[in-house]
Amino acid sequence: MYVFSAELWQYDGPSAWYFVSLPPDIADDIRAEFGAEAAGFGSIKVEAAVRSTQWTTSLFPDKTRGTYLLPVKKSVRVAENLEAGDMATVSLRIWVPNGRPIDVPPAPQANG
């Protein structure tokens, strides 16, 4: 499982999409571990949670930011009282092709 905090932001386009950008180190790890299994548009299916609210969605690669974007739907924002600019602590589990989430062991710590 990946856990991180990131700012919720709103897409500048015509739709009211909201996202959090994954930290670069987590995005790099996900890309290395699961990028070969990505679906259309490079998306990777995940189970996400913010506080007590869980949902299933996909991460989408963003070449401009050099990371993955996690869409945060309205029902999650309302349930957790989140607005653009708020920091959100997110838990992510990657879904494997057979349709089950897997826990990712933490990265080994450097000795020394």
C-alpha positions as CSV (number, residue, x, y, z in Angstrom):
1,M,0.0,0.0,0.0
2,Y,1.2,3.5,-0.8
3,V,0.3,6.4,1.6
4,F,1.1,10.0,0.8
5,S,-0.3,13.5,1.3
6,A,-0.9,15.9,-1.6
7,E,-2.9,19.0,-2.5
8,L,-6.2,18.6,-4.1
9,W,-6.4,20.7,-7.3
10,Q,-9.1,21.4,-9.9
11,Y,-8.4,20.9,-13.6
12,D,-8.4,24.2,-15.6
13,G,-10.5,22.8,-18.4
14,P,-14.3,22.9,-19.1
15,S,-15.1,20.0,-16.7
16,A,-15.0,20.2,-12.9
17,W,-12.4,17.4,-12.5
18,Y,-10.4,17.3,-9.2
19,F,-7.1,15.4,-8.8
20,V,-4.2,14.9,-6.5
21,S,-0.7,14.4,-8.1
22,L,1.3,11.5,-6.8
23,P,4.7,12.3,-5.3
24,P,7.4,11.6,-7.9
25,D,9.1,8.8,-6.0
26,I,5.8,6.9,-5.6
27,A,4.9,7.6,-9.3
28,D,8.3,6.2,-10.4
29,D,7.9,3.1,-8.2
30,I,4.4,2.4,-9.6
31,R,5.6,3.0,-13.2
32,A,8.5,0.6,-12.7
33,E,6.4,-2.1,-11.0
34,F,3.1,-1.9,-12.8
35,G,3.6,0.3,-16.0
36,A,3.8,-2.8,-18.2
37,E,0.3,-3.8,-17.1
38,A,-1.2,-0.4,-17.7
39,A,-4.5,-0.2,-19.6
40,G,-5.7,2.4,-22.1
41,F,-4.1,5.8,-21.9
42,G,-1.5,4.3,-19.5
43,S,-4.1,4.0,-16.7
44,I,-3.5,1.8,-13.7
45,K,-6.5,0.6,-11.7
46,V,-6.4,1.4,-8.0
47,E,-8.4,1.3,-4.8
48,A,-8.0,4.6,-3.1
49,A,-9.0,5.9,0.4
50,V,-9.0,9.4,2.0
51,R,-9.9,9.1,5.7
52,S,-12.9,6.8,5.9
53,T,-14.0,7.0,2.2
54,Q,-12.8,4.4,-0.2
55,W,-13.3,4.2,-4.0
56,T,-12.1,2.4,-7.0
57,T,-10.6,4.4,-9.9
58,S,-7.5,4.6,-12.1
59,L,-4.3,6.6,-12.0
60,F,-3.6,8.5,-15.2
61,P,-0.1,9.4,-16.4
62,D,0.5,13.2,-16.8
63,K,3.5,13.9,-19.0
64,T,3.4,17.6,-18.2
65,R,3.8,17.0,-14.4
66,G,5.9,13.8,-14.8
67,T,3.7,11.8,-12.4
68,Y,0.3,10.0,-12.1
69,L,-2.9,11.8,-11.4
70,L,-5.6,10.4,-9.0
71,P,-9.1,11.6,-9.8
72,V,-11.1,12.5,-6.6
73,K,-14.8,12.3,-7.4
74,K,-17.4,14.6,-5.9
75,S,-18.8,12.0,-3.5
76,V,-15.4,11.6,-1.9
77,R,-14.8,15.4,-1.7
78,V,-18.3,15.9,-0.1
79,A,-17.9,13.0,2.3
80,E,-14.5,14.2,3.5
81,N,-15.2,18.0,3.2
82,L,-12.4,18.5,0.7
83,E,-11.9,21.6,-1.5
84,A,-9.3,22.6,-4.0
85,G,-6.2,23.6,-2.1
86,D,-6.8,21.2,0.8
87,M,-4.1,18.6,1.6
88,A,-5.4,15.0,1.5
89,T,-3.7,11.9,2.9
90,V,-4.3,9.2,0.4
91,S,-3.9,5.4,0.7
92,L,-3.5,3.5,-2.6
93,R,-3.6,-0.2,-3.5
94,I,-2.9,-1.3,-7.0
95,W,-5.2,-3.7,-8.7
96,V,-3.7,-6.6,-10.6
97,P,-5.1,-7.9,-13.9
98,N,-7.2,-10.6,-12.2
99,G,-9.2,-7.8,-10.5
100,R,-7.8,-8.0,-6.9
101,P,-5.9,-5.3,-5.1
102,I,-2.5,-6.2,-3.9
103,D,-0.4,-4.8,-1.1
104,V,3.0,-3.6,-2.1
105,P,5.7,-4.2,0.4
106,P,7.6,-1.1,1.5
107,A,10.8,-0.2,-0.3
108,P,13.9,-1.5,1.4
109,Q,15.7,1.0,3.5
110,A,19.3,2.0,2.7
111,N,21.9,0.8,5.1
112,G,24.2,3.2,6.6
